[in-house]
Amino acid sequence: MFSGLKIALVFIILAAAGGGLFYVKQLQSNLEIMRLNNAKLETAVETTEKSLALLKEDNIRLNNLSDQLTKDLQKAEQYGDNLRNRLRELDLVQDAIRDSKDLEGRMNGATAKLWRELEAATGGDGDTPLPNWLLVVPRTGSENSNTDREDNSTDSSSTKTN
């Protein structure tokens, strides 16, 4: 019986060693899986940090653009207010009755100037010659009148008679 007990004890020891070996192998396998997962997580964290930094940069850039747009809008609104105030001061009907040629020349000159400014603002050189129909009319208007008129066009739509 003592030998049966020895055999049982050896089997128990071998079973415990086999179980321990299985447990260690399982732990090693789990550890390797966790290392791989950790590497993936580190990559994900790096990507997230880079994305977050890029978002912060974009946010700063967009805030600066928004501030610039707000300033530009305020300038445009102020310019519009100035134009409205100027138009309120002008009595175009009275000017047209008094001296229609002068009013026509001032309006055409102001329109041509506006088109040149628009051309310059949209990437052109803003140096397009004025059309030849924009004649220089003797000045009888106020000091606010537009004097930016010149006649150096090569407009072929008009005819000249001798």
Phi, psi and omega in degrees: 000326178297324179288328176293325177291322178296317180295318179295319179295320178296317178297320179295317179295315179297319179295318179295318178295318178296318177296318178297316178298316177299318180297317180295316179298319178297318177297318179296318178297314178297321179297318179295319177297319180292324176297315178297317178296321179296319178297318178297318179295320178297319177297318179296320179295316178300314179298318179295318179295319178296317179297319179295318178297318178296319177296321178295316178299315179297321179297317178297315180298316180293323176297318178296318178296320179297317178298318179295318178296322178297316178297317179296321178296318178298319177297317180295319178295321178295319178297317177297318177298317178299317178297317179298317179297319179295319179293327177295324180287331182276139173249088186295325180295314180296319178297320180295321179291318184290307185210086185292326180295317179296316179297318179298316179297317179295317181293319179294319178296317179294321179295315179298319179296318179298318179296321177295316179296320178295318178298316179295322182289337182257017172107353178279179180275346178068021184240027179294133180294147178288148179292154184287347177284349178274092185274150175277118182257140177306139187282123172229000184276187182279177180288347177278357183293155181277127180245017183269041181255141175210164184233090179222037183270154173248032182297118184269003181281342180263152181251144178251139178241144181261000000 
